[in-house]
Amino acid sequence: MPRYRYECGKCARISIIFHTFKEKVTDCSVCGEKDSLRKLLSVPIVRVPNVQEEEQQIGDLTNEKIEENREILQKQKKEMKEKDYDKT
């Protein structure tokens, strides 16, 4: 849930409030004044991963999972070939 900074017009306190985008917050929780909050502009926090590092990790993990599942599939195929089926 995003967090927003608000300033109260009466007590001048700045509050950080978590709420959804569609919610409207207008009442100050510090002084109790109705319709006194004003949303402040803030810089969003954006995490930029190291692409080369992340791609390598994702690729290694993907290859590992593919090999694990390949082994499981081969075992299942072998079991199915060896299994006797009743043809009646």
TORBADREN-315356 format. One line per field, with one value per residue: residue number from 0; residue in three letters; chain; x, y, z of N, C-alpha, C in turn. Coordinates in pm, 1 decimal, padded with zeros to 6 digits. Atoms other than C-alpha are relative to their C-alpha. Example, Ala and Ser with C-alpha at 12.3 -4.5 7.8 and 13.67 -1.06 7.14 Angstrom:
REM TORBADREN-315356
seba: [0, 1]
bamar: [ALA, SER]
guvex: [A, A]
n_east: [00089.0, -00082.0]
n_north: [-00119.0, -00119.0]
n_up: [00000.0, -00006.0]
ca_east: [01230.0, 01367.0]
ca_north: [-00450.0, -00106.0]
ca_up: [00780.0, 00714.0]
c_east: [00090.0, -00077.0]
c_north: [00120.0, 00109.0]
c_up: [00000.0, 00073.0]
***
This chain:
REM TORBADREN-315356
seba: [0, 1, 2, 3, 4, 5, 6, 7, 8, 9, 10, 11, 12, 13, 14, 15, 16, 17, 18, 19, 20, 21, 22, 23, 24, 25, 26, 27, 28, 29, 30, 31, 32, 33, 34, 35, 36, 37, 38, 39, 40, 41, 42, 43, 44, 45, 46, 47, 48, 49, 50, 51, 52, 53, 54, 55, 56, 57, 58, 59, 60, 61, 62, 63, 64, 65, 66, 67, 68, 69, 70, 71, 72, 73, 74, 75, 76, 77, 78, 79, 80, 81, 82, 83, 84, 85, 86, 87]
bamar: [MET, PRO, ARG, TYR, ARG, TYR, GLU, CYS, GLY, LYS, CYS, ALA, ARG, ILE, SER, ILE, ILE, PHE, HIS, THR, PHE, LYS, GLU, LYS, VAL, THR, ASP, CYS, SER, VAL, CYS, GLY, GLU, LYS, ASP, SER, LEU, ARG, LYS, LEU, LEU, SER, VAL, PRO, ILE, VAL, ARG, VAL, PRO, ASN, VAL, GLN, GLU, GLU, GLU, GLN, GLN, ILE, GLY, ASP, LEU, THR, ASN, GLU, LYS, ILE, GLU, GLU, ASN, ARG, GLU, ILE, LEU, GLN, LYS, GLN, LYS, LYS, GLU, MET, LYS, GLU, LYS, ASP, TYR, ASP, LYS, THR]
guvex: [A, A, A, A, A, A, A, A, A, A, A, A, A, A, A, A, A, A, A, A, A, A, A, A, A, A, A, A, A, A, A, A, A, A, A, A, A, A, A, A, A, A, A, A, A, A, A, A, A, A, A, A, A, A, A, A, A, A, A, A, A, A, A, A, A, A, A, A, A, A, A, A, A, A, A, A, A, A, A, A, A, A, A, A, A, A, A, A]
n_east: [00085.4, -00084.6, 00004.2, 00010.0, -00029.0, 00102.2, -00026.1, 00123.1, 00008.6, 00017.8, -00112.5, -00120.8, -00071.2, -00009.4, 00028.4, -00012.4, 00119.2, 00009.7, 00135.7, 00006.1, 00002.6, 00134.8, 00046.1, -00024.2, -00024.2, 00013.7, 00004.1, -00127.4, 00007.1, -00073.8, 00079.8, 00141.6, 00065.6, 00063.6, -00034.0, -00115.8, -00120.6, -00035.3, -00101.3, -00125.9, -00068.7, -00113.8, -00072.8, 00019.7, -00119.8, -00004.9, -00117.4, -00050.0, -00093.8, -00112.4, 00058.3, -00090.8, 00000.1, 00131.0, 00017.1, -00083.1, 00064.8, 00122.4, -00040.0, -00051.5, 00113.5, 00083.2, -00069.4, 00003.6, 00135.9, 00020.1, -00071.5, 00071.6, 00122.8, -00037.9, -00029.5, 00128.0, 00072.7, -00065.0, 00036.1, 00140.9, 00007.8, -00055.1, 00098.4, 00117.1, -00037.8, -00018.3, 00124.2, 00084.9, 00138.0, 00098.2, 00060.4, 00136.3]
n_north: [-00116.4, -00119.4, -00094.5, -00138.9, -00100.5, -00104.1, -00107.0, -00054.5, -00145.4, -00061.9, 00023.4, 00001.9, 00126.4, 00081.2, 00139.6, 00098.9, 00082.8, 00107.7, 00026.2, 00028.6, -00116.1, -00055.7, -00053.8, -00142.6, -00027.7, -00144.9, -00037.3, 00012.2, 00092.7, -00058.2, -00103.0, 00030.9, -00097.6, 00057.8, -00058.7, -00088.4, 00059.5, -00030.2, 00096.3, -00059.5, 00068.3, 00078.6, 00071.0, 00143.9, 00081.5, 00097.0, 00086.4, 00040.5, 00110.1, 00017.5, 00089.0, 00109.6, 00087.7, 00062.9, 00092.9, 00116.3, 00075.7, 00056.6, 00103.2, 00113.7, 00061.6, 00063.2, 00120.8, 00096.4, 00056.1, 00080.4, 00125.9, 00076.9, 00052.7, 00094.5, 00124.6, 00052.7, 00047.5, 00122.0, 00106.2, 00033.9, 00072.7, 00133.4, 00073.6, 00028.7, 00103.6, 00125.6, 00036.1, 00093.8, -00044.8, 00104.4, -00031.3, 00052.6]
n_up: [00000.0, 00007.2, -00111.8, 00042.9, -00102.6, -00011.2, -00096.6, -00056.4, 00012.7, -00131.1, -00091.2, 00084.0, -00014.1, 00120.7, -00031.6, 00107.4, -00009.8, 00098.1, 00046.9, 00143.1, 00087.9, 00010.8, -00127.4, -00026.3, -00141.2, -00016.6, -00141.2, -00070.8, -00113.6, -00112.4, -00067.6, 00015.7, 00088.6, 00118.0, 00131.4, -00012.6, 00057.2, 00138.2, 00044.5, 00043.5, 00108.4, -00046.2, 00103.8, -00018.0, -00014.6, 00108.6, -00011.5, 00131.0, -00023.6, 00090.3, 00100.1, 00030.5, -00116.0, -00011.7, 00111.3, -00025.8, -00105.7, 00055.3, 00094.6, -00075.0, -00068.1, 00102.3, 00045.9, -00109.5, -00006.8, 00120.9, -00019.2, -00102.3, 00059.8, 00104.5, -00068.9, -00047.6, 00118.1, 00046.5, -00094.7, 00022.7, 00127.1, -00022.7, -00080.3, 00082.3, 00095.8, -00071.8, -00065.8, 00072.2, 00009.1, 00024.5, 00129.2, 00008.2]
ca_east: [00000.0, 00147.0, 00233.4, 00155.4, 00272.8, 00012.7, 00041.6, -00227.7, -00341.2, -00414.1, -00133.0, 00124.6, 00219.6, 00339.0, 00202.0, 00282.3, -00035.2, -00069.2, -00379.7, -00494.3, -00488.7, -00866.3, -00902.4, -00927.9, -00779.1, -00883.1, -00898.9, -00591.3, -00530.9, -00304.6, -00525.6, -00858.8, -00935.6, -01174.3, -01082.6, -00742.5, -00497.8, -00321.7, -00127.6, 00238.1, 00438.8, 00694.3, 00954.2, 00867.8, 01120.4, 01218.7, 01451.7, 01662.3, 01824.9, 02159.6, 02031.7, 02340.1, 02344.3, 01971.0, 01971.7, 02252.0, 02070.5, 01742.2, 01913.7, 02097.1, 01779.1, 01582.0, 01842.7, 01853.9, 01475.6, 01472.9, 01732.8, 01545.3, 01222.3, 01398.2, 01526.3, 01179.4, 01025.0, 01280.8, 01209.8, 00836.3, 00879.6, 01093.5, 00835.4, 00551.6, 00739.5, 00812.6, 00459.7, 00235.5, -00109.2, -00411.8, -00542.6, -00888.0]
ca_north: [00000.0, 00339.9, 00596.7, 00963.7, 01270.6, 01518.0, 01852.2, 01981.6, 02337.9, 02399.5, 02236.9, 02225.4, 01867.6, 01645.1, 01291.7, 00986.3, 00792.1, 00456.8, 00416.5, 00309.3, 00543.0, 00590.0, 00672.7, 01038.0, 01145.3, 01489.4, 01480.8, 01537.2, 01251.6, 01469.9, 01770.9, 01627.0, 01913.8, 01819.7, 01884.1, 02028.4, 01787.5, 01874.3, 01611.7, 01701.0, 01619.0, 01346.6, 01169.5, 00804.6, 00541.3, 00338.4, 00044.0, -00009.9, -00354.1, -00429.9, -00586.7, -00796.0, -00938.6, -01011.4, -01174.5, -01404.6, -01508.6, -01561.7, -01758.5, -01979.7, -02044.1, -02120.8, -02368.7, -02536.2, -02584.5, -02714.1, -02978.3, -03083.6, -03126.3, -03304.4, -03566.4, -03610.5, -03647.9, -03910.1, -04110.8, -04094.9, -04208.1, -04500.9, -04603.0, -04584.5, -04803.2, -05066.7, -05072.6, -05365.8, -05268.6, -05494.6, -05510.7, -05648.6]
ca_up: [00000.0, -00091.3, 00169.1, 00138.9, 00326.9, 00449.6, 00625.9, 00859.3, 00790.3, 01159.4, 01360.2, 01073.6, 01160.3, 00876.9, 00883.7, 00676.9, 00602.7, 00426.0, 00212.1, -00132.8, -00429.0, -00431.1, -00062.2, 00044.5, 00377.7, 00500.5, 00882.1, 01099.5, 01344.7, 01562.7, 01635.8, 01518.4, 01277.4, 00997.0, 00629.1, 00722.7, 00556.1, 00234.6, 00039.9, -00010.8, -00319.1, -00269.4, -00475.9, -00536.0, -00436.4, -00738.8, -00702.2, -01011.5, -00997.6, -01148.2, -01471.6, -01542.2, -01189.5, -01187.7, -01532.8, -01430.1, -01113.2, -01296.7, -01571.7, -01322.6, -01126.3, -01441.7, -01565.4, -01225.6, -01220.5, -01579.3, -01492.9, -01177.6, -01371.4, -01657.8, -01412.8, -01261.0, -01606.9, -01709.1, -01392.6, -01457.6, -01820.1, -01708.4, -01444.8, -01697.4, -01949.1, -01683.5, -01544.2, -01644.0, -01764.1, -01758.1, -02117.3, -02032.0]
c_east: [00090.8, -00013.2, 00004.0, 00031.9, -00106.8, 00045.0, -00134.3, 00004.3, -00012.1, 00124.3, 00135.2, 00083.2, -00000.2, -00016.3, 00022.0, -00114.6, -00000.1, -00146.0, 00002.6, -00012.7, -00136.0, -00051.8, 00035.2, 00015.2, -00003.3, 00008.2, 00133.9, -00017.8, 00071.4, -00087.0, -00150.6, -00076.9, -00053.9, 00040.9, 00120.9, 00126.3, 00015.8, 00112.8, 00122.7, 00058.9, 00117.9, 00061.7, -00020.2, 00133.9, -00005.5, 00129.4, 00040.0, 00103.3, 00114.6, -00041.4, 00089.3, -00000.7, -00130.8, -00022.0, 00078.7, -00065.7, -00125.4, 00033.7, 00050.5, -00113.2, -00089.3, 00063.0, -00002.3, -00136.8, -00030.4, 00067.0, -00068.8, -00124.1, 00029.1, 00028.7, -00128.1, -00078.7, 00060.4, -00032.8, -00144.3, -00018.4, 00047.8, -00099.0, -00121.0, 00029.7, 00008.9, -00129.8, -00081.5, -00143.7, -00089.8, -00077.4, -00142.7, -00101.9]
c_north: [00123.8, 00087.5, 00141.2, 00091.0, 00108.1, 00102.4, 00055.6, 00152.6, 00071.0, -00016.3, -00009.0, -00126.7, -00073.8, -00146.0, -00085.9, -00098.1, -00101.6, -00018.3, -00027.0, 00129.3, 00069.0, 00060.7, 00148.2, 00018.7, 00151.3, 00045.0, -00027.5, -00091.5, 00055.7, 00099.3, -00021.9, 00094.7, -00069.2, 00076.6, 00093.2, -00056.0, 00033.9, -00094.8, 00074.0, -00080.7, -00076.6, -00072.0, -00148.9, -00071.6, -00107.7, -00077.9, -00045.2, -00110.0, 00002.4, -00106.9, -00120.8, -00101.7, -00077.8, -00101.9, -00127.4, -00087.2, -00068.5, -00113.5, -00124.7, -00075.1, -00074.0, -00130.0, -00108.9, -00068.8, -00088.3, -00136.5, -00087.9, -00064.9, -00100.1, -00136.8, -00066.8, -00059.2, -00130.2, -00118.3, -00043.9, -00077.9, -00143.8, -00085.1, -00040.5, -00110.7, -00136.8, -00050.9, -00094.7, 00050.9, -00119.4, 00037.4, -00053.6, 00107.1]
c_up: [00000.0, 00124.4, -00055.4, 00117.1, -00005.5, 00102.5, 00046.2, -00010.6, 00134.3, 00088.1, -00071.7, 00017.0, -00133.2, 00041.2, -00123.2, 00019.9, -00114.2, -00038.2, -00150.1, -00078.7, 00000.0, 00130.0, 00011.7, 00150.6, 00017.0, 00145.3, 00067.9, 00121.5, 00122.7, 00076.5, -00012.9, -00090.7, -00124.7, -00126.0, 00004.9, -00064.8, -00146.9, -00039.1, -00051.4, -00115.3, 00057.2, -00118.1, 00022.3, 00012.5, -00106.9, 00013.5, -00139.1, 00023.6, -00100.1, -00100.1, -00025.6, 00113.2, 00008.9, -00111.4, 00024.0, 00106.4, -00052.1, -00095.6, 00070.0, 00068.3, -00098.5, -00048.5, 00105.8, 00007.7, -00120.9, 00016.9, 00103.3, -00059.7, -00111.2, 00062.5, 00049.2, -00116.6, -00052.9, 00090.9, -00022.2, -00129.8, 00017.2, 00078.6, -00083.6, -00101.4, 00068.5, 00063.2, -00089.5, 00003.8, -00028.9, -00126.9, -00013.2, -00010.8]
***
